[in-house]
C-alpha cells in the first residue's frame, strides 16, 4: 500500500501485512465525527492514510 511520508516528502510502499486500520471518533459541537485511516510504521516513522468508509470496510487489514 502506498503512503506519503511527510518527513521525507516522498511516497513509500508499505507491505500489506504491516498496515493496520483504525477508526477515530471525536465529539464536535454539532455531533460526532468519525474518520477512517490506515496506519503503518516505516523506518521508525508513523504513517497515516485517511480513507473513506467504504475503503475502510473493504480492507482486510487488522484493526489497530
ZAKEVEX-668937 format. One record per residue: x, y negated, z of N, C-alpha, C in turn; residue number from 1. Coordinates in nm, 4 decimals. Atoms other than C-alpha are relative to their C-alpha. Example, Ala and Ser with C-alpha at 12.3 -4.5 7.8 and 13.67 -1.06 7.14 Angstrom:
((0.0890,0.1190,0.0000),(1.2300,0.4500,0.7800),(0.0900,-0.1200,0.0000),1)
((-0.0820,0.1190,-0.0060),(1.3670,0.1060,0.7140),(-0.0770,-0.1090,0.0730),2)
REM end
This chain:
((0.0848,0.1168,0.0000),(0.0000,0.0000,0.0000),(0.0896,-0.1233,0.0000),1)
((-0.0810,0.1203,0.0117),(0.1294,-0.3441,-0.0823),(-0.0429,-0.1051,0.1025),2)
((0.0200,0.1068,-0.0971),(0.1650,-0.6111,0.1879),(0.0858,-0.1180,-0.0405),3)
((-0.0832,0.1178,0.0204),(0.3001,-0.9649,0.1759),(0.0714,-0.0293,0.1307),4)
((-0.0817,0.0265,-0.1178),(0.5860,-1.0231,0.4212),(0.0251,-0.1497,0.0093),5)
((-0.0156,0.1444,-0.0158),(0.5684,-1.3827,0.5459),(0.1431,-0.0388,0.0368),6)
((-0.1360,0.0299,-0.0429),(0.9171,-1.3635,0.6946),(0.0965,-0.0092,-0.1188),7)
((-0.0895,-0.0003,0.1165),(1.0919,-1.2779,0.3666),(-0.0647,-0.0616,-0.1233),8)
((0.0769,0.0570,0.1107),(0.8228,-1.4304,0.1424),(0.0054,0.0871,-0.1248),9)
((0.0003,-0.0934,0.1121),(0.8011,-1.1224,-0.0738),(-0.1015,0.1111,0.0262),10)
((0.0895,-0.1145,-0.0114),(0.5713,-0.8298,-0.1426),(0.0827,0.1231,0.0321),11)
((-0.0677,-0.1236,-0.0375),(0.6707,-0.4993,0.0166),(-0.0978,0.1155,-0.0140),12)
((0.0804,-0.1210,0.0144),(0.5448,-0.1473,-0.0439),(0.0153,0.0834,0.1266),13)
((0.0001,-0.0774,-0.1243),(0.4476,0.0452,0.2716),(-0.0704,0.1326,-0.0280),14)
((0.0661,-0.1297,0.0218),(0.3693,0.4216,0.2638),(-0.1367,0.0055,0.0694),15)
((0.1370,-0.0096,-0.0539),(0.0015,0.5049,0.3230),(-0.0034,0.0588,0.1404),16)
((-0.0020,-0.0620,-0.1317),(0.0929,0.7143,0.6279),(0.0353,-0.0951,0.1128),17)
((-0.0403,0.0976,-0.1014),(0.2333,0.4101,0.8110),(-0.1032,-0.1105,0.0209),18)
((0.1015,0.1065,-0.0052),(-0.0801,0.1964,0.7611),(-0.1094,0.0385,0.0987),19)
((0.1116,-0.0171,-0.0935),(-0.3425,0.1576,1.0351),(-0.1060,-0.1046,-0.0332),20)
((0.1053,0.0994,0.0214),(-0.6792,-0.0145,1.0103),(-0.0515,-0.0473,0.1345),21)
((0.0486,0.0576,-0.1251),(-0.8154,-0.2465,1.2749),(-0.1143,-0.0967,-0.0284),22)
((0.1154,0.0898,0.0100),(-1.1334,-0.4431,1.3346),(0.0116,-0.1007,0.1135),23)
((-0.0137,0.1065,-0.0997),(-1.1094,-0.7782,1.5129),(-0.1338,-0.0733,0.0126),24)
((0.1289,0.0652,-0.0260),(-1.4233,-0.9227,1.6740),(0.0235,-0.1151,0.0966),25)
((-0.0112,0.1132,-0.0911),(-1.4447,-1.2664,1.8298),(-0.1320,-0.0760,0.0033),26)
((0.1218,0.0787,-0.0175),(-1.7210,-1.4868,1.9622),(0.0249,-0.1431,-0.0457),27)
((-0.0021,0.1408,0.0383),(-1.7853,-1.8230,1.7986),(-0.1275,-0.0630,0.0523),28)
((0.1209,0.0643,-0.0529),(-2.0417,-2.0809,1.8959),(-0.1237,0.0314,-0.0837),29)
((0.1146,-0.0338,0.0844),(-2.2594,-1.9729,1.6015),(-0.0270,0.1504,-0.0044),30)
((0.0243,-0.1434,-0.0032),(-2.2346,-1.5996,1.6754),(0.1289,0.0783,0.0083),31)
((-0.1139,-0.0892,-0.0067),(-1.9939,-1.3142,1.6326),(0.0664,0.0106,-0.1371),32)
((-0.0747,-0.0113,0.1250),(-1.7201,-1.2970,1.3673),(0.0817,0.1296,0.0023),33)
((-0.0749,-0.1250,0.0111),(-1.5744,-0.9660,1.2513),(0.0934,-0.0103,-0.1187),34)
((-0.0997,-0.0010,0.1063),(-1.2532,-0.9427,1.0488),(0.0596,0.1396,-0.0077),35)
((-0.0545,-0.1325,0.0241),(-1.1165,-0.6244,0.8957),(0.1398,-0.0146,-0.0574),36)
((-0.1384,0.0121,0.0456),(-0.7444,-0.5685,0.8401),(0.0709,0.1337,0.0025),37)
((-0.0949,-0.1102,-0.0044),(-0.4751,-0.3160,0.7649),(0.1264,-0.0544,0.0641),38)
((-0.1237,0.0425,-0.0647),(-0.1609,-0.3341,0.9785),(0.1078,0.1055,-0.0247),39)
((-0.1133,-0.0906,0.0173),(0.1846,-0.1852,0.9372),(0.1239,-0.0652,0.0589),40)
((-0.1303,0.0489,-0.0423),(0.5348,-0.2166,1.0789),(0.0990,0.0322,-0.1102),41)
((-0.0964,-0.0174,0.1073),(0.8028,-0.2681,0.8152),(0.1297,-0.0683,0.0395),42)
((-0.1320,0.0498,-0.0392),(1.1679,-0.3081,0.9190),(-0.0083,-0.0963,0.1183),43)
((0.0120,0.0796,-0.1211),(1.0677,-0.4476,1.2589),(-0.0962,-0.1170,-0.0085),44)
((0.0951,0.1097,0.0181),(0.8107,-0.6932,1.1193),(-0.1410,0.0567,-0.0064),45)
((0.1393,-0.0429,0.0027),(0.4386,-0.6510,1.1868),(-0.0700,-0.0711,-0.1156),46)
((0.0666,0.0535,0.1180),(0.2394,-0.6974,0.8667),(-0.1507,0.0170,0.0119),47)
((0.1457,-0.0048,0.0020),(-0.1315,-0.7736,0.8257),(-0.0483,-0.0220,-0.1424),48)
((0.0655,0.0207,0.1289),(-0.3529,-0.7472,0.5203),(-0.1501,-0.0007,0.0268),49)
((0.1431,0.0119,-0.0254),(-0.7090,-0.8754,0.5590),(-0.0764,0.0478,-0.1227),50)
((0.0798,-0.0595,0.1072),(-0.9706,-0.6882,0.3549),(-0.1484,-0.0160,0.0322),51)
((0.1443,0.0079,-0.0245),(-1.3474,-0.6798,0.3130),(-0.0489,0.1290,0.0656),52)
((0.0550,-0.1129,-0.0755),(-1.5745,-0.4381,0.4973),(-0.0058,0.1274,-0.0832),53)
((0.0099,-0.1184,0.0858),(-1.6229,-0.2031,0.2006),(0.1359,0.0682,-0.0155),54)
((-0.1350,-0.0557,0.0118),(-1.2463,-0.1565,0.1549),(0.0423,0.0634,0.1312),55)
((-0.0321,-0.0519,-0.1336),(-1.2071,-0.1047,0.5301),(-0.0644,0.1368,0.0218),56)
((0.0721,-0.1255,-0.0223),(-1.4714,0.1695,0.5418),(0.0436,0.1097,-0.0976),57)
((-0.0413,-0.0986,0.1005),(-1.3439,0.3404,0.2243),(0.1392,0.0555,0.0280),58)
((-0.1363,-0.0418,-0.0281),(-0.9908,0.3694,0.3620),(0.0030,0.1225,0.0910),59)
((-0.0178,-0.1183,-0.0846),(-0.8707,0.6953,0.5139),(0.1076,-0.0214,0.1058),60)
((-0.1032,0.0311,-0.0985),(-0.6132,0.5190,0.7350),(-0.0548,0.0199,0.1406),61)
((0.0407,-0.0184,-0.1388),(-0.6182,0.5857,1.1092),(-0.0362,-0.1332,0.0626),62)
((0.0419,0.1201,-0.0730),(-0.7902,0.3374,1.3383),(0.1067,-0.0348,0.1052),63)
((-0.1016,0.0444,-0.0963),(-0.5478,0.1318,1.5478),(-0.0613,-0.0275,0.1357),64)
REM end
